Amino acid sequence: MRQERKRPIWLEPYWQTKREATAIRINAAISSLQEKRIKVSLSAICEEVKTTTGSSVSPNSIKRNPDAYRAYLEARPQMHTRSAASTGLKSLMANLQGTHRAAMQARIARLRRECKDSLIARLIAIEWRGAEQELIEQRLRDQIITLSLADNHGGDHLLRNQS
């Protein structure tokens, strides 16, 4: 996993201003595309921003900007496979507030930038660790039961056999 870098707090107002300006440009481009009845896509938004404002925006800039990405998701053609995933994220985010919500949004944005194969590998590794943890817990339960039975029945010989 990547090590978290400390973000200079004094730059936050500058970054926030840039994020807001990007979101405004993205929203304007989306409105323009919808008026022209052009399918809203990341590449279409980037082209429209370039055409209307003269500045360039990359698809990653849209994905990393929560407000711009939300506007894109609302405006793009709905895909059936995405609705289940976005419902899961919406329910996850629904219970979070304040700094926890902001941290989760940043984490989601970071995970969106990772390739699918690395996410799949991470998920499988987590599942394996979970299975290993279940085995450890089962062994501990078995030991507790064995020790409590030995204690209740005066089975000191069971304790000696285990060591």
C-alpha beads as a LAMMPS data file, in Angstrom:
LAMMPS data file: protein, C-alpha beads

163 atoms
162 bonds

1 atom types
1 bond types

-500.0 500.0 xlo xhi
-500.0 500.0 ylo yhi
-500.0 500.0 zlo zhi

Masses

1 110.0

Atoms # bond

1 1 1 0.000 0.000 0.000
2 1 1 1.188 3.526 -0.701
3 1 1 2.457 5.601 2.161
4 1 1 0.292 8.613 2.882
5 1 1 1.953 11.939 2.148
6 1 1 1.278 14.872 4.400
7 1 1 -0.588 17.584 2.548
8 1 1 0.536 21.150 3.251
9 1 1 -2.420 22.827 4.929
10 1 1 -1.404 26.243 3.651
11 1 1 -2.014 25.074 0.048
12 1 1 -5.531 23.823 0.746
13 1 1 -7.286 27.143 -0.132
14 1 1 -5.427 27.217 -3.463
15 1 1 -6.353 23.600 -4.236
16 1 1 -9.957 24.184 -3.198
17 1 1 -10.186 27.171 -5.564
18 1 1 -8.749 25.070 -8.409
19 1 1 -11.172 22.199 -7.646
20 1 1 -14.126 24.606 -7.679
21 1 1 -13.000 26.209 -10.955
22 1 1 -12.586 22.790 -12.555
23 1 1 -16.029 21.710 -11.362
24 1 1 -17.566 24.897 -12.809
25 1 1 -15.874 24.292 -16.197
26 1 1 -17.002 20.643 -16.179
27 1 1 -20.605 21.580 -15.327
28 1 1 -20.639 24.186 -18.105
29 1 1 -19.252 21.651 -20.592
30 1 1 -21.845 19.074 -19.561
31 1 1 -24.652 21.634 -20.000
32 1 1 -23.293 22.567 -23.413
33 1 1 -23.097 18.916 -24.489
34 1 1 -26.642 18.274 -23.300
35 1 1 -27.941 21.320 -25.173
36 1 1 -26.245 20.044 -28.328
37 1 1 -27.655 16.559 -27.607
38 1 1 -24.175 15.043 -27.630
39 1 1 -23.534 11.951 -25.516
40 1 1 -21.791 12.937 -22.279
41 1 1 -18.479 11.100 -21.901
42 1 1 -15.167 11.970 -20.307
43 1 1 -13.544 12.576 -23.682
44 1 1 -16.500 14.667 -24.894
45 1 1 -16.322 16.802 -21.734
46 1 1 -12.564 17.323 -22.193
47 1 1 -13.065 18.383 -25.808
48 1 1 -15.924 20.713 -24.884
49 1 1 -13.888 22.378 -22.123
50 1 1 -11.020 22.887 -24.592
51 1 1 -13.409 24.329 -27.203
52 1 1 -15.322 26.660 -24.889
53 1 1 -12.617 27.850 -22.484
54 1 1 -9.375 27.167 -24.302
55 1 1 -7.993 25.344 -21.265
56 1 1 -7.459 21.617 -21.215
57 1 1 -8.786 19.166 -18.665
58 1 1 -7.809 15.507 -18.503
59 1 1 -10.234 12.677 -17.729
60 1 1 -8.196 12.025 -14.564
61 1 1 -8.795 15.608 -13.414
62 1 1 -12.516 14.941 -13.672
63 1 1 -12.207 11.634 -11.807
64 1 1 -10.095 13.159 -8.999
65 1 1 -12.422 16.112 -8.466
66 1 1 -15.394 14.875 -6.395
67 1 1 -17.822 17.596 -7.561
68 1 1 -16.837 17.286 -11.217
69 1 1 -16.995 13.491 -11.093
70 1 1 -20.410 13.583 -9.413
71 1 1 -21.677 15.909 -12.187
72 1 1 -20.279 13.550 -14.817
73 1 1 -21.896 10.502 -13.184
74 1 1 -25.266 12.250 -13.057
75 1 1 -25.074 13.359 -16.701
76 1 1 -23.581 10.314 -18.419
77 1 1 -25.726 7.596 -19.928
78 1 1 -26.642 5.111 -17.244
79 1 1 -24.930 1.757 -17.386
80 1 1 -26.592 -1.215 -15.710
81 1 1 -23.420 -2.628 -14.175
82 1 1 -22.436 0.663 -12.562
83 1 1 -25.742 1.248 -10.789
84 1 1 -25.137 -1.619 -8.357
85 1 1 -21.636 -0.365 -7.563
86 1 1 -22.727 3.225 -7.114
87 1 1 -25.611 2.076 -4.886
88 1 1 -23.082 0.289 -2.684
89 1 1 -20.910 3.377 -2.457
90 1 1 -23.922 5.589 -1.791
91 1 1 -25.018 3.386 1.105
92 1 1 -21.453 3.368 2.451
93 1 1 -21.226 7.157 2.254
94 1 1 -24.721 7.728 3.683
95 1 1 -23.591 6.930 7.226
96 1 1 -20.430 9.052 7.172
97 1 1 -20.136 12.691 8.179
98 1 1 -17.502 15.404 8.354
99 1 1 -13.877 14.403 8.184
100 1 1 -14.755 10.709 7.905
101 1 1 -16.814 11.449 4.791
102 1 1 -14.042 13.552 3.240
103 1 1 -11.453 10.859 3.997
104 1 1 -13.673 8.183 2.445
105 1 1 -14.260 10.319 -0.664
106 1 1 -10.515 10.744 -1.043
107 1 1 -9.988 7.003 -0.612
108 1 1 -12.661 6.184 -3.190
109 1 1 -11.135 8.663 -5.634
110 1 1 -7.701 7.090 -5.088
111 1 1 -9.086 3.574 -5.607
112 1 1 -10.834 4.664 -8.809
113 1 1 -7.430 5.552 -10.228
114 1 1 -6.043 2.058 -9.617
115 1 1 -6.262 -0.537 -12.327
116 1 1 -8.891 -3.229 -12.001
117 1 1 -6.355 -6.071 -11.786
118 1 1 -4.605 -4.558 -8.769
119 1 1 -7.959 -4.047 -7.034
120 1 1 -8.901 -7.669 -7.750
121 1 1 -5.546 -8.856 -6.369
122 1 1 -6.025 -6.780 -3.214
123 1 1 -9.550 -8.134 -2.718
124 1 1 -8.415 -11.737 -3.098
125 1 1 -5.531 -11.167 -0.653
126 1 1 -7.993 -9.706 1.873
127 1 1 -10.296 -12.714 1.436
128 1 1 -7.352 -15.083 2.027
129 1 1 -6.332 -13.196 5.165
130 1 1 -9.934 -13.391 6.365
131 1 1 -9.993 -17.166 5.829
132 1 1 -6.669 -17.528 7.682
133 1 1 -8.042 -15.424 10.528
134 1 1 -11.114 -17.671 10.755
135 1 1 -8.847 -20.727 11.078
136 1 1 -6.835 -19.057 13.838
137 1 1 -10.036 -18.131 15.676
138 1 1 -11.353 -21.698 15.364
139 1 1 -8.103 -23.120 16.763
140 1 1 -8.262 -20.698 19.684
141 1 1 -11.874 -21.688 20.405
142 1 1 -10.865 -25.355 20.336
143 1 1 -8.018 -24.681 22.775
144 1 1 -10.325 -22.756 25.106
145 1 1 -12.841 -25.597 25.095
146 1 1 -10.120 -28.193 25.672
147 1 1 -8.632 -26.194 28.542
148 1 1 -11.988 -25.521 30.167
149 1 1 -12.936 -29.215 29.935
150 1 1 -9.578 -30.187 31.389
151 1 1 -10.041 -27.718 34.244
152 1 1 -13.605 -28.878 34.969
153 1 1 -12.723 -32.582 34.996
154 1 1 -9.398 -32.288 36.725
155 1 1 -7.687 -33.371 33.555
156 1 1 -4.211 -32.133 34.255
157 1 1 -2.940 -34.853 31.924
158 1 1 -4.591 -33.064 28.961
159 1 1 -2.628 -29.923 29.714
160 1 1 0.628 -31.852 29.837
161 1 1 -0.115 -33.595 26.504
162 1 1 -0.624 -30.264 24.699
163 1 1 2.678 -28.729 25.702

Bonds

1 1 1 2
2 1 2 3
3 1 3 4
4 1 4 5
5 1 5 6
6 1 6 7
7 1 7 8
8 1 8 9
9 1 9 10
10 1 10 11
11 1 11 12
12 1 12 13
13 1 13 14
14 1 14 15
15 1 15 16
16 1 16 17
17 1 17 18
18 1 18 19
19 1 19 20
20 1 20 21
21 1 21 22
22 1 22 23
23 1 23 24
24 1 24 25
25 1 25 26
26 1 26 27
27 1 27 28
28 1 28 29
29 1 29 30
30 1 30 31
31 1 31 32
32 1 32 33
33 1 33 34
34 1 34 35
35 1 35 36
36 1 36 37
37 1 37 38
38 1 38 39
39 1 39 40
40 1 40 41
41 1 41 42
42 1 42 43
43 1 43 44
44 1 44 45
45 1 45 46
46 1 46 47
47 1 47 48
48 1 48 49
49 1 49 50
50 1 50 51
51 1 51 52
52 1 52 53
53 1 53 54
54 1 54 55
55 1 55 56
56 1 56 57
57 1 57 58
58 1 58 59
59 1 59 60
60 1 60 61
61 1 61 62
62 1 62 63
63 1 63 64
64 1 64 65
65 1 65 66
66 1 66 67
67 1 67 68
68 1 68 69
69 1 69 70
70 1 70 71
71 1 71 72
72 1 72 73
73 1 73 74
74 1 74 75
75 1 75 76
76 1 76 77
77 1 77 78
78 1 78 79
79 1 79 80
80 1 80 81
81 1 81 82
82 1 82 83
83 1 83 84
84 1 84 85
85 1 85 86
86 1 86 87
87 1 87 88
88 1 88 89
89 1 89 90
90 1 90 91
91 1 91 92
92 1 92 93
93 1 93 94
94 1 94 95
95 1 95 96
96 1 96 97
97 1 97 98
98 1 98 99
99 1 99 100
100 1 100 101
101 1 101 102
102 1 102 103
103 1 103 104
104 1 104 105
105 1 105 106
106 1 106 107
107 1 107 108
108 1 108 109
109 1 109 110
110 1 110 111
111 1 111 112
112 1 112 113
113 1 113 114
114 1 114 115
115 1 115 116
116 1 116 117
117 1 117 118
118 1 118 119
119 1 119 120
120 1 120 121
121 1 121 122
122 1 122 123
123 1 123 124
124 1 124 125
125 1 125 126
126 1 126 127
127 1 127 128
128 1 128 129
129 1 129 130
130 1 130 131
131 1 131 132
132 1 132 133
133 1 133 134
134 1 134 135
135 1 135 136
136 1 136 137
137 1 137 138
138 1 138 139
139 1 139 140
140 1 140 141
141 1 141 142
142 1 142 143
143 1 143 144
144 1 144 145
145 1 145 146
146 1 146 147
147 1 147 148
148 1 148 149
149 1 149 150
150 1 150 151
151 1 151 152
152 1 152 153
153 1 153 154
154 1 154 155
155 1 155 156
156 1 156 157
157 1 157 158
158 1 158 159
159 1 159 160
160 1 160 161
161 1 161 162
162 1 162 163
